[in-house]
């Protein structure tokens, strides 16, 4: 076998989900004794690329090569046989099994067909002590806190004595000391000639650890280069680099001095001690990496999850809503990100969906006025350009039109505050533009719009102000003049604004 | 197969037994309740402490123990079976129609076992390959299997050789010994990679698949074993009554779920253990007997049984919240 061939490589792989391309013609090569970073924003296609490399999913096009030889049918079992181990972002541990049983899962040592617990104890113990996991091996993993489970996951990968080790955001749930153990371990493995692929959002960590970097942007590889000679700013630029085009409407502020929502010391879910003022007539963006607590902020404001504050005011009323119906009565509406499950009842007619908030408020035991309902629904459909027969089920609409229905259904109730959770995710460009124009229109009508978005350009071009959330805290508040993709991503990943070149 | 790698420094108790001890840890409460009911039973029915008394008691428990295991395996995989009762009926009628004929007891037992394994595996394949919910597949299966039992034996009849009835349901605790053997076989199965993977496949199927486990194979094996246990319970019931009854198993479907739930098996897969399910079935069996001795009317028995099950499931929930 040629020693200069990469241990594992992807050549021109593409993958789509439901017609949405997630990866387009991406190549990556993992060489022994090198720590290779894979960077990109949320949804850039990193996890999909890992799934292809590890055989968890087949590629639509392109090939996976092991030691320079194309593998026609990659599967997790084939990857395991080739010495490829993956530390997944979504943990693959089983809570009811012990630490040792989890570490060995899928490749137990056997004697007469029965798991050899003595051997397992020795080998799993060795893997566990490599990552500083000193809990008894018989302890069920379900009893461990999240960070320790992540260490079990890493030990599980090491147990297989991998030639290729892929780590998908391994440090996101680790404490500082656990992260340091991992860093030292990776250096050691690199010295032993393991090929390592390291995915992380923490740029300082990447700069310190990795020698080579591949950057994905919207499923396309935008960089594949040595990390020497590039700084954190340069990496951020490569991650966001793209011209926004004329997708966004012309921005003029409609912000007034009146406050729609004021919260002090707000805690809900992951969010801790947040202070925030939302003015009427502004679009307030909420940014950050996925799962840092952004959604908890919206749900807490909406009364959908319990929240605590030291002081709060909503549209002139003191205190936060305690329930969704109270929030609606106070003039708050919420449009969820998952429109198929939370935003709409997709197997029911469009008209029912449009009228649903109205049904919730209608006086009980009064006959419905079908004619008036029809008029309201038609008016909404015309205003939001929802085309076609309103008696069709909502699932017949495209994703973009579904989103418009999810938005439109609140309009008859004149909400003063709109909480939008990633409203353009999975929406086609044309509808995106329509939604953007609507959002600006809401703001100039004097509503307050809170826009949680995983799409950074959207935050830059639509918002009057953006707050960035990291680990449950508001870490940055950027005014219109300071808004840029670089600034938002830098705040989200915790990169210092200026970093001296390495 | 396994090359020795690192010099293993043996800790005092080997890992296997440490793991077993932890599995008992959650069940002390249940075991304590079982002991209390056993004591109550012994007090109300002193004959319990004689060999025939013990034999009779274990015989009344035996079929419930088997179906509780059959149900627990499937619930551990994240599934459930509504066809257990029908499988018991089918096992009973096959036993009652074959054993008196040319096949004899050995042949009849083999037919029962093969029917159980085959129907179980077929159910598992449908669930796994067509990705249908287990509850729907086994509901349909309960009609098909129950119908098949009625086709084989439209009304109670057939016969099981006297000596078999005497052996399994007589004054000696043979049934209890068979149960011990079945439990040992289960422990061995759970110590194989295929068996232990039931937990991983039930709790986190995606993670199990990514760990290189053949989840489909694990599930189909579990369904086959479940079918085997249910059919064998049917054979035993036929031996107990001396003949076959095509609807005798009906009550076992819901009782198997009740026993598994009492024993701490969760509905989401991968939660609970077989020893819990066995203890649950023993408790259910004891409850029925104790209430009978205390003179509860059958109707009151059912109500009390339901309340106790809800209580037993709710208590750990409260404890977890705190």
Interface residues (C-beta under 8 A of the other chain):
Chain A: X54 X56 X76 X77 X79 X80 X86 X88 X90 X91 X92 X93 X94 X95 X96 X97 X98 X100 X101 X105 X106 X107 X108 X109 X110 X111 X113 X114 X115 X116 X117 X118 X119 X120 X121 X122 X123 X125 X126 X136 X137 X138 X139 X140 X156
Chain B: X1 X2 X4 X5 X6 X7 X8 X10 X11 X14 X15 X16 X18 X19 X21 X22 X188 X191 X192 X193 X196 X197 X199 X200 X203 X204 X206 X207 X208 X209 X210 X211 X212 X213 X214 X270 X271
